[in-house]
Structures are given as structure tokens and as C-alpha cells.
């Protein structure tokens, strides 16, 4: 059985970003938390902007970045959950 699982944010046939399921749980959690916190900060900053005049391209870039980071965080939390269930 493989000790890695692919990250799912980018759909491709050959994944190049993998999560090592043997990584200590605190390290997986720290990486997940960092990504989720980055998304939180990004969206909080956007919500506080007054007179924010973003065009559709800007909004697309912001949402793509948020989705990518959030998906990575979810993948890491999933790996952590599997690890904890196995114990």
C-alpha cells in the first residue's frame, strides 16, 4: 500500500504533489492550518476593502487562489483524519 496520497486541487493524470501519510500528525496539521489561515486572511482582507473595484479577472484570480489553498488544506485534514482513525 502506498504511503502517499495525491493533492487534489489540480486535476491531472499524474499528480506531482503528494502527501506523505507517514508524516507526523502535528506537521500535517500545521501545514493544513497554514493554508486555511491564508485563505481566511485573504478573504477577510477582501471583505474589508472599501470601494473595491475588482474586475472579473481580479475576482477570478482571488477565488482561484482561495480555492487552491482551501483544497490543499482539506486534503491535508483528510490525511490527518485517516491517520487518526487508523490509530
C-alpha angles and dihedrals in degrees: 000000000000119000092209134073124195124246109246105205092098116044110222138141095238112040116210098184114069136174114227103222090202091065111116111269094239091057092050089048093049091052093047092047092050092055095044091047091050090054091047092052092046094052093042090053092050092047091054097051112111116213091008105182103188119162122218092270092055092048091048091053092048094048093045091052092047093047093048094050093043092049090051090050091049092049090052092047089050090053089049091049092051090049093051093046090053091058 
